[in-house]
Amino acid sequence: MLRIDNLSYRIEGRVLLDGTSASIPAGHKVGLVGRNGSGKSTLLRLIAGEIEADGGKISKPKASRLGFIAQEAPSGPASLIDTVLAADTERAALEHEAEHVTDPNRIAEIHHRLADIGAYQAPARAASILAGLGFSETEQQSPVSGLSGGWRMRVALAAALFSEPDILLLDEPTNHLDLEAALWLESYLAKWPHTLLLVSHDRNLLNSVPKHILHLTGNQLTLYGGNYDIFEKNRREHRQFAANAFTKQAAQRKHMESYVERFRYKANKARQAQSKLKALARMETLEPVVEDRPVNFDFPEPAELAPPLISLEKATAGYGGPPVLKGLNLRIDMDDRIALLGANGNGKSTLAKIISGRLKLETGTLSRHRKLRVGYFAQHQLDELRMNETPYDHMAALMPKSFEPAIRAQLGRFDFGKAQADTKVGDLSGGEKARLMLALITHDAPHILVLDEPTNHLDIDRRDALVQALNTYSGAVILVTHDPHLVELIADHLWLVADGKVVPYDGDMADYRRVTLKSRRQSSAKSGTDKSTPKTKEGKQPATKRRRENADLTTQKKAVEKAEKRLAELNAARLKIEAALTNLGLYTAEKTDQTARIAELTQIHTRLSEEISTTEESWLEAQQELET
C-alpha cells in the first residue's frame, strides 16, 4: 500500500500540501486530478523521492519498485529497442553477468532466473510496446539521439511500461502522443496489473483507466471511488448537500438564538431556552461551501464571409524532398468543424500550415477569400513567447491602435485578470502560456481557427471552457488533437491524413478507435506475439502451492469487499442522521421530547463516526494482508 501521512510541502512560501493524508491499496489504478498549479506534479515528485517534503511521510511496501518518467528525455547512441530493454535493470545485470561468469552453478542460476522473469521474451515485448506508441520496426533500431524531444519522451514512456514497476507514476503521459498512440496507451493501461497513479486532464483516459480518483484541492487530498464521471457526479452531490446543510444550519442557529434572546429570562420559558443553548453548543459548526471560480473563454466573433473560405485543387506540398501531401482537393467553409486524424508524421501539421498560410504549395492551386483571417495555434509557438515581457506587452504589440481597456478586455476573454496580465511570461505556467497564445491568435477575430494540440497544458475545467467557446464560435475550426473527447464534442467532419492523401473518414470516433487498436495489435504481432496486455514476471509455481495461495487471496479479497460494503452502509446511515440533525423542524417544534430526540440523534452520529473509523482501520488492515 502507498500511504501518504500528514504530508506538507511549500514552494516559495506558497502552500501546496498542508498536512494531508491518503492511502492507495496495492493494485489500485488511481487518477490524480486538480486544477493547474494545485500541486499534482509536485506530489508525484515527492512520492518518487525527487524532492523532500516539509513534513509528514510517504511509505511504500518494502522492496517495491517504483517507475517514474524523468523530466529529462533519454538520449545517446543506443537504439530505441536497447534503451527500452535496459529499463529492466535486473535482466540487464543478469545478462551482463552471464557473459563473464565461469562457475557452472552460477550460470545455471542466472539462466533459471532469466527464464522466471521472462527475459527471453523481453525483446518481443519491448518491440510490441514501441510499436503501440508509433515506432516502426526500422525506427526501433535507430539511435535515440536522432529523435526530437517529444519522440524521445515516448521512448521514456515505453521504458517505464516495459519495466513493469510495482508502482507506476505517470504525469500527463498523452501530452507527447498523437491520437492513435493515445488510444493504444488507454487500452494498455486499462489492463495494467499493478498500482498506477495517473495525472491527466484527458477525460477519456480518466474514465477508461482509473477505478478511483484522488482529488487535490485546497491543499488536501480526497479519495473517491469510480472513474472521473462518477467522481464529478459524487462531488457535485456532496457539495450540494454540504451547501444545503450549511444553509439549514444557519437558519436553525438564527431561530434558536432569537428564541433564547426572547425567552431566557422568562420563568415559564427559561428551561426551554437553556435547552436550546445546550443544543447550540452541541451543534457542529459547518463551513460554507466555497465554489471554484468559473472558467470561461470567449472567442471574438468574425464577420461572415461568402463560401468557400479556402479551396485546394490538385495541390502538392512538402519541404523540398518527396511530397508530404499530394493530390489535395479540399474546401473549407465558415461553418466547418473538422478534426484531422492520422498518425504523427503523415502530414496533419503540414496541412495545418497550408491552411494557415505558413507553407506554400509546390504544385496546384490554393484559393483564399480576400478578407480571410486565420488564427493558428501550435505548441512550438509557446517557446517563441518573449519571456521577459508580460501578456499585456504581447497583446499591446498586436493592437497598437487600441487603448488599454480594449487590450485588457481581449486578455480577459481567456481568464487573464490584471495581476496575471502584468506577470512576466517566464513566470507563467504551461497552461497560462497556452491561454495567452489563444488570446493572441484571436485578437483580430479570425474566420478560421487552426488548433494543433491546443489542450496539452490545460486542466479539465479549462478544456471544458475551450469546448464551450469553440461550440459558440461562428467561424471554421480545424483541430489536431490526441484527445478523443475533444474530437467527439467539437468535430462535425473527420479527415484522415495518411499515405500522402487527405480524405473524408467514413465513420465516427468509435470506428476509428477500433481500427487503430486493430492496426497496433497487428504491428505488435509482427514482433512475434501480441503483447497488448502487460505480463507478470513471476515463473510458474507448483499447482498445490498456487491453489493454496489463490484460496488465501479469495479470503482476503472477501474481507476487503466486506469492509468496503460496511463502510458504504455506515456512511449512508451517518448522512441520514446528519440530514435529521440539520432539519429545522427538530429545533422549532414545541414538543416535550425534543431535547431527548436531539441527544439521541447526536449519540447515534457519534457511534456511527466511531464505527466508521474502526471499519476503515479494518479495511486498511485487510488491504495490507491482501498485498502481503
C-alpha positions in Angstrom: 0.0 0.0 0.0 1.1 3.5 -0.8 0.5 5.7 2.2 0.7 9.5 2.5 0.6 10.6 6.1 0.2 14.2 7.2 2.2 15.4 4.2 3.1 19.1 3.9 5.0 21.0 1.2 5.6 24.6 0.4 7.3 26.2 -2.6 8.5 29.8 -2.5 6.2 30.4 0.5 3.1 29.0 -1.2 1.4 26.0 0.5 0.7 23.2 -1.9 0.1 20.4 0.6 -1.0 21.1 4.2 -0.9 18.0 6.5 -2.9 15.8 4.1 -3.2 12.1 4.1 -4.3 9.3 1.7 -3.9 5.6 1.2 -3.7 3.8 -2.1 -4.0 0.0 -1.8 -1.7 -2.2 -3.9 -3.0 -2.9 -7.4 -5.4 0.1 -7.5 -5.4 2.4 -10.5 -5.9 6.0 -9.4 -6.4 9.2 -11.3 -4.9 12.3 -9.6 -6.9 15.4 -10.6 -7.0 19.0 -9.6 -6.7 22.4 -11.2 -3.5 23.6 -12.8 -1.0 24.7 -10.1 -2.7 22.7 -7.3 0.4 20.5 -6.8 -0.3 17.3 -8.7 3.1 17.0 -10.4 4.8 18.1 -7.1 3.1 15.2 -5.3 4.4 12.7 -7.9 7.9 14.0 -7.4 7.5 13.7 -3.6 6.4 10.1 -4.0 9.3 9.4 -6.4 11.8 10.9 -3.9 13.0 13.6 -6.3 12.2 16.3 -3.7 11.8 16.3 0.1 8.6 17.1 2.0 8.5 19.8 4.6 6.6 17.5 6.9 4.9 14.1 7.1 6.0 11.0 5.3 5.3 8.7 2.3 5.6 5.0 2.8 5.7 2.2 0.2 5.8 -1.6 0.5 9.3 -2.9 1.2 11.2 -3.9 -1.9 8.6 -2.4 -4.2 9.9 -1.0 -7.5 8.7 2.5 -8.5 8.5 3.8 -12.0 8.6 7.5 -12.8 9.4 9.2 -16.1 12.2 11.8 -15.5 11.8 15.3 -17.0 15.0 14.8 -19.0 14.3 12.6 -22.1 16.7 9.7 -22.8 19.5 10.3 -25.4 22.7 8.8 -26.7 23.8 6.4 -29.4 21.8 3.3 -28.1 18.9 2.2 -30.2 15.3 2.6 -29.2 14.9 -1.1 -28.5 18.1 -1.3 -26.5 17.1 1.8 -24.4 13.8 0.2 -23.5 15.4 -3.2 -22.7 17.9 -1.5 -20.4 14.9 -0.3 -18.3 14.6 -3.8 -16.8 17.8 -3.5 -14.7 17.6 -7.0 -13.2 17.5 -8.6 -16.6 20.3 -6.3 -17.9 22.5 -7.1 -14.9 21.9 -10.9 -15.2 22.7 -10.9 -18.9 25.8 -8.9 -18.4 26.9 -11.3 -15.6 26.2 -14.3 -17.8 28.7 -13.1 -20.4 31.5 -13.1 -17.8 30.8 -15.7 -15.2 32.5 -19.1 -15.4 31.0 -21.0 -12.4 28.6 -23.6 -13.9 26.3 -23.5 -10.9 26.0 -19.7 -11.1 25.4 -19.9 -14.9 22.5 -22.3 -14.2 21.1 -20.0 -11.5 21.3 -17.0 -13.9 19.5 -18.7 -16.7 16.9 -20.1 -14.4 16.2 -16.6 -13.1 16.2 -15.2 -16.6 13.5 -17.8 -17.6 11.5 -16.9 -14.5 11.3 -13.2 -15.3 10.5 -13.8 -19.0 13.8 -12.4 -20.2 13.8 -14.4 -23.4 10.5 -12.8 -24.5 11.7 -9.3 -23.4 12.8 -8.1 -26.9 9.4 -9.0 -28.4 7.6 -7.4 -25.5 9.7 -4.2 -25.8 9.1 -4.1 -29.6 5.4 -4.5 -29.0 5.2 -1.5 -26.7 7.3 0.6 -29.0 5.0 -0.3 -31.9 2.0 0.6 -29.9 3.5 4.0 -29.3 4.0 4.6 -33.0 7.6 3.3 -33.8 8.1 1.2 -36.8 10.5 -1.8 -36.8 13.1 0.2 -38.6 12.8 3.2 -36.3 13.2 0.8 -33.3 16.8 0.0 -34.4 17.8 3.7 -34.9 19.6 5.7 -32.2 17.6 7.7 -29.6 19.8 10.7 -30.2 18.2 11.1 -33.7 14.8 11.8 -32.3 13.1 15.1 -31.3 12.3 15.8 -27.7 8.7 14.7 -28.0 9.6 11.3 -29.6 12.3 10.7 -27.0 9.7 11.2 -24.3 7.7 8.4 -26.0 10.8 6.2 -25.6 10.9 7.1 -21.9 7.3 6.1 -21.6 7.9 2.8 -23.4 10.8 2.1 -21.0 8.6 2.8 -17.9 5.8 0.5 -19.2 8.3 -2.3 -20.2 9.9 -2.3 -16.7 6.5 -3.1 -15.1 7.2 -1.4 -11.7 5.1 -2.3 -8.7 4.0 1.4 -8.5 3.9 3.4 -11.8 3.6 7.2 -11.7 2.6 8.9 -14.9 2.3 12.7 -15.4 0.3 13.7 -18.5 1.6 10.7 -20.5 -0.5 11.6 -23.6 1.0 15.1 -24.0 3.7 13.8 -26.4 1.4 11.3 -28.2 -0.8 11.6 -31.2 -4.4 10.4 -31.1 -3.5 6.9 -32.3 -0.8 6.3 -29.7 -3.1 7.8 -27.0 -5.8 5.3 -27.9 -3.3 2.4 -27.7 -2.0 3.7 -24.3 -5.5 3.9 -22.9 -6.2 0.3 -23.9 -2.8 -0.8 -22.5 -3.2 0.9 -19.1 -6.8 -0.4 -18.7 -5.2 -3.8 -18.4 -2.3 -2.7 -16.2 -2.0 -5.2 -13.3 -0.1 -3.1 -10.7 -0.5 0.1 -8.8 -0.9 3.2 -11.0 -1.1 6.9 -10.1 -2.0 8.8 -13.2 -2.1 12.6 -13.6 -4.1 13.5 -16.7 -6.6 16.1 -18.0 -7.7 13.6 -20.6 -11.3 12.8 -19.7 -11.4 9.7 -21.8 -8.3 8.3 -20.1 -9.6 9.2 -16.7 -12.9 7.4 -17.4 -11.3 4.3 -19.0 -8.3 3.5 -16.8 -8.7 4.6 -13.1 -11.1 2.9 -10.7 -10.5 5.6 -8.1 -10.0 9.4 -8.3 -7.6 11.2 -5.9 -8.7 14.9 -5.8 -6.2 17.6 -4.8 -7.9 20.8 -3.9 -7.4 23.3 -1.1 -4.0 21.7 -0.2 -5.9 18.5 0.7 -6.3 15.0 -0.9 -9.6 13.2 -1.0 -10.0 9.7 -2.5 -13.2 8.9 -4.4 -14.4 5.6 -5.8 -15.2 5.3 -9.5 -13.9 6.9 -12.7 -13.8 10.6 -13.4 -17.5 11.0 -14.4 -18.6 9.2 -11.2 -16.2 11.4 -9.2 -17.6 14.5 -10.8 -21.2 13.4 -10.0 -20.4 12.4 -6.4 -18.5 15.6 -5.7 -21.3 17.7 -7.1 -23.9 15.9 -5.0 -21.6 16.2 -1.9 -21.1 19.9 -2.4 -24.9 20.4 -2.9 -25.6 18.5 0.3 -23.0 20.5 2.2 -24.3 23.8 0.9 -27.9 22.8 1.8 -26.8 21.7 5.3 -24.9 25.0 5.9 -28.0 27.0 4.8 -30.3 25.0 7.1 -27.9 25.2 10.0 -27.6 28.9 9.6 -31.4 29.3 9.7 -31.6 27.0 12.7 -28.9 28.9 14.6 -30.7 32.2 13.8 -34.0 30.8 15.0 -32.6 29.3 18.2 -30.5 32.3 19.1 -33.6 34.5 18.6 -35.7 32.2 20.8 -33.0 32.3 23.6 -32.7 36.0 23.4 -36.5 36.5 23.8 -37.3 33.9 26.5 -34.1 33.2 28.5 -35.3 35.5 31.3 -38.9 34.4 31.4 -39.7 31.9 34.1 -42.1 29.8 32.0 -39.7 29.6 29.0 -36.3 29.6 30.8 -35.9 25.8 30.8 -36.6 25.6 27.0 -34.2 28.5 26.4 -31.5 26.7 28.3 -32.2 23.5 26.3 -31.7 25.4 23.1 -28.5 26.9 24.4 -27.1 23.4 25.0 -28.3 22.3 21.6 -26.5 25.2 20.1 -23.3 24.3 21.9 -23.5 20.7 20.7 -24.2 21.6 17.1 -21.2 21.0 14.9 -20.2 24.2 13.0 -20.5 23.6 9.3 -18.2 25.5 6.9 -19.7 27.4 3.9 -19.1 25.7 0.5 -16.6 27.8 -1.5 -17.4 27.3 -5.1 -14.5 27.1 -7.6 -14.3 30.3 -9.7 -15.9 29.5 -13.0 -13.7 29.5 -16.0 -14.9 30.9 -19.3 -13.2 31.5 -22.7 -14.7 33.8 -25.4 -13.6 33.9 -29.0 -14.3 37.2 -30.8 -17.0 36.8 -33.4 -15.7 37.2 -37.0 -17.6 38.9 -39.8 -19.4 36.4 -42.1 -17.7 35.7 -45.4 -19.2 34.1 -48.5 -18.1 30.4 -49.1 -15.6 29.0 -49.7 -13.1 30.4 -47.3 -10.3 28.2 -48.7 -10.2 25.7 -51.6 -7.4 23.5 -52.8 -7.2 21.8 -56.2 -4.6 19.2 -57.2 -2.3 20.6 -54.6 1.0 19.1 -53.6 3.1 20.3 -50.6 6.4 19.3 -48.9 9.7 20.6 -47.7 11.9 20.2 -50.7 12.1 16.4 -50.8 9.4 13.9 -51.7 6.0 15.4 -51.3 4.4 15.1 -47.9 0.9 15.6 -49.2 -0.3 15.3 -52.9 -3.5 15.4 -54.9 -5.3 17.6 -52.4 -8.8 18.6 -53.4 -10.3 20.2 -50.4 -12.7 23.0 -49.4 -13.3 24.8 -46.1 -16.5 26.8 -45.4 -17.3 29.1 -42.4 -19.4 26.5 -40.6 -17.0 23.6 -40.9 -15.7 21.8 -37.7 -13.0 19.4 -38.9 -10.7 17.1 -36.9 -7.6 15.7 -38.7 -6.9 12.0 -38.0 -3.8 10.1 -38.7 -0.5 9.1 -37.0 2.2 11.7 -36.4 4.4 12.1 -39.5 1.6 11.6 -42.0 1.1 15.4 -42.7 -1.5 16.7 -40.3 0.7 19.6 -39.2 1.7 20.2 -42.9 -2.0 20.6 -43.8 -2.5 22.9 -40.9 0.4 25.1 -42.1 -1.0 25.2 -45.6 -4.4 26.4 -44.3 -2.8 29.0 -42.1 -0.7 30.3 -44.9 2.7 29.3 -43.3 3.6 26.8 -46.1 3.3 27.4 -49.8 2.2 24.7 -52.3 4.7 23.1 -54.6 2.1 22.5 -57.2 -1.6 23.0 -57.7 -3.8 26.0 -56.6 -5.0 27.4 -53.3 -7.8 30.0 -53.4 -8.5 32.1 -50.3 -11.2 34.7 -49.6 -9.5 38.1 -49.9 -10.7 39.2 -46.4 -9.9 35.9 -44.8 -8.1 35.9 -41.4 -6.7 32.7 -39.9 -5.7 32.1 -36.2 -3.0 29.4 -35.9 -2.1 27.7 -32.6 0.8 25.2 -32.4 2.9 24.0 -29.4 6.2 25.4 -30.7 4.7 28.9 -30.5 4.8 28.7 -26.7 8.6 28.7 -26.9 8.6 31.8 -29.1 6.9 34.0 -26.5 9.1 36.7 -25.0 9.9 35.5 -21.5 10.8 38.9 -20.1 7.6 40.6 -21.3 4.1 40.4 -19.9 0.9 39.1 -21.6 -0.2 42.8 -21.7 3.0 43.7 -23.6 2.4 40.9 -26.1 -1.1 41.9 -26.7 -0.3 45.6 -26.9 2.2 44.9 -29.7 -0.6 43.3 -31.7 -3.1 46.0 -31.0 -1.0 49.2 -31.4 -4.1 51.4 -32.1 -6.1 50.2 -29.2 -6.4 51.7 -25.7 -5.6 49.8 -22.5 -9.2 48.8 -21.7 -9.6 47.1 -25.1 -6.2 45.3 -24.7 -7.1 44.0 -21.2 -10.6 43.0 -22.4 -9.1 40.7 -25.1 -6.8 39.1 -22.4 -9.8 38.8 -20.1 -11.6 36.7 -22.7 -9.1 33.9 -21.8 -9.2 34.3 -18.0 -6.4 36.8 -17.6 -7.0 39.2 -14.7 -4.9 42.4 -14.2 -2.3 40.7 -12.0 -1.8 37.8 -14.3 -1.7 40.0 -17.4 1.1 42.0 -15.8 3.2 38.9 -14.8 6.3 38.1 -16.9 5.7 35.3 -19.3 8.7 33.4 -17.9 6.8 33.1 -14.6 3.6 31.7 -16.2 2.7 28.0 -16.2 2.3 26.0 -19.3 -1.5 26.3 -19.2 -1.3 30.1 -18.8 1.1 30.3 -21.8 -1.4 28.3 -23.8 -4.2 30.6 -22.9 -2.1 33.6 -23.8 -1.5 32.1 -27.3 -5.2 31.6 -27.7 -5.8 35.2 -26.8 -3.0 36.4 -29.2 -4.2 34.4 -32.2 -7.8 35.6 -31.9 -7.2 39.3 -31.3 -8.4 40.2 -34.8 -11.4 37.8 -34.8 -10.2 35.2 -37.3 -12.6 33.4 -39.6 -10.7 30.1 -39.3 -9.1 28.7 -36.1 -6.3 26.1 -36.8 -5.6 24.4 -33.5 -2.7 21.9 -33.3 -2.8 20.3 -29.8 -4.3 23.3 -28.0 -5.1 21.4 -24.8 -1.7 19.9 -23.8 -1.3 22.2 -20.8 -5.0 22.9 -19.9 -6.7 21.4 -16.9 -10.2 19.8 -17.3 -12.1 22.9 -16.3 -10.3 24.9 -19.0 -10.6 22.2 -21.6 -14.4 22.3 -20.9 -14.2 26.1 -21.3 -12.4 25.7 -24.6 -15.1 23.3 -25.9 -17.9 25.7 -24.9 -16.2 28.6 -26.6 -15.5 26.7 -29.8 -19.1 25.4 -30.0 -20.4 29.0 -29.8 -17.7 30.4 -32.2 -19.2 31.1 -35.6 -16.0 30.6 -37.7 -14.4 27.4 -39.0 -12.3 25.1 -36.8 -9.5 22.8 -37.9 -8.5 20.6 -35.0 -5.5 18.4 -34.4 -5.5 16.7 -31.0 -4.7 13.5 -29.1 -7.9 14.0 -27.0 -10.8 11.9 -28.4 -13.2 13.6 -26.1 -12.4 16.9 -27.7 -12.9 15.5 -31.2 -16.3 14.0 -30.2 -17.6 17.3 -28.8 -16.4 19.7 -31.5 -15.9 18.0 -34.9 -18.7 17.5 -37.4 -16.3 16.1 -40.0 -13.3 13.8 -39.8 -10.5 13.9 -42.3 -8.0 11.1 -42.5 -4.4 12.2 -43.3 -2.4 9.1 -44.4 -0.2 7.9 -47.3 0.2 11.5 -48.6 -3.5 12.0 -49.0 -6.4 13.7 -47.2 -9.8 12.0 -47.5 -13.0 12.2 -45.5 -13.2 9.5 -42.9 -16.4 7.4 -43.3 -17.1 6.6 -39.6 -17.1 8.1 -36.1 -14.5 8.1 -33.3 -15.7 4.7 -32.1 -15.0 3.2 -35.5 -11.6 4.9 -35.7 -10.7 3.6 -32.2 -11.4 0.0 -33.3 -9.5 0.4 -36.5 -6.5 2.0 -34.7 -6.3 -0.6 -32.0 -6.5 -3.4 -34.5 -3.7 -1.9 -36.5 -1.5 -1.5 -33.4 -2.2 -5.2 -32.4 -1.1 -6.3 -35.9 2.1 -4.2 -35.5 2.7 -6.0 -32.2 2.1 -9.4 -33.8 4.9 -8.7 -36.3 7.2 -8.6 -33.3 6.4 -12.2 -32.5 3.4 -12.3 -30.2 0.6 -10.0 -29.2 1.7 -8.2 -26.0 -1.3 -5.8 -25.6 -1.6 -7.0 -22.0 1.2 -6.3 -19.5 2.9 -9.5 -18.4 3.9 -10.5 -14.9 7.5 -11.6 -14.3 6.9 -14.5 -11.9 7.7 -18.0 -13.0 5.3 -20.9 -12.7 4.6 -22.3 -9.3 3.6 -25.8 -8.2 -0.1 -26.4 -8.6 -0.7 -27.2 -4.8 1.0 -24.0 -3.7 -0.8 -22.0 -6.4 -4.2 -23.3 -5.3 -3.4 -22.6 -1.6 -2.3 -19.0 -2.5 -5.4 -18.5 -4.6 -7.6 -19.6 -1.7 -5.9 -17.2 0.6 -6.3 -14.4 -1.9 -10.0 -15.1 -2.2 -10.4 -15.0 1.6 -8.6 -11.7 1.8 -10.5 -10.2 -1.1 -13.8 -11.1 0.5 -12.6 -9.4 3.7 -11.8 -6.3 1.8 -15.1 -6.3 -0.1 -17.0 -6.9 3.2 -15.3 -3.9 4.8 -15.9 -1.7 1.8 -19.6 -2.7 1.8 -19.9 -2.0 5.6 -18.3 1.4 5.1 -20.8 2.3 2.4 -23.7 1.3 4.7 -22.3 3.3 7.7 -21.6 6.4 5.6 -25.2 6.3 4.2 -26.6 5.9 7.7 -24.5 8.8 9.0 -25.7 11.0 6.1 -29.3 10.3 7.2 -28.6 11.3 10.8 -26.8 14.5 9.6 -29.9 15.3 7.5 -32.1 14.8 10.5 -29.9 17.0 12.7 -30.0 19.8 10.2 -33.8 19.7 9.9 -35.2 23.0 11.0 -38.3 21.3 12.4 -36.3 19.4 15.0 -35.4 22.7 16.8 -38.6 24.6 16.3 -41.3 22.1 17.2 -42.9 22.6 20.6 -42.5 19.0 21.9 -41.6 17.7 25.3 -39.3 15.1 23.9 -37.4 17.5 21.6 -34.3 17.6 23.7 -34.2 13.8 24.1 -34.5 13.4 20.3 -31.6 15.7 19.7 -29.5 13.9 22.2 -30.4 10.6 20.7 -29.5 11.6 17.2 -26.2 13.1 18.4 -25.3 9.9 20.2 -26.1 7.8 17.1 -24.0 10.2 15.0 -21.1 9.8 17.4 -21.5 6.0 17.5 -21.6 5.8 13.7 -18.5 8.0 13.3 -16.6 5.7 15.8 -17.7 2.6 13.9 -16.7 4.2 10.6 -13.2 4.9 12.0 -12.9 1.3 13.3 -14.1 -0.2 10.0 -11.7 2.0 8.0 -8.8 0.6 10.1 -10.1 -3.0 9.4 -10.3 -2.2 5.7 -6.7 -0.9 5.7 -5.5 -4.0 7.6 -7.4 -6.3 5.2 -5.8 -4.4 2.2 -2.3 -4.8 3.7 -2.9 -8.6 4.3 -4.1 -8.9 0.7 -0.9 -7.2 -0.5 1.2 -9.5 1.6 
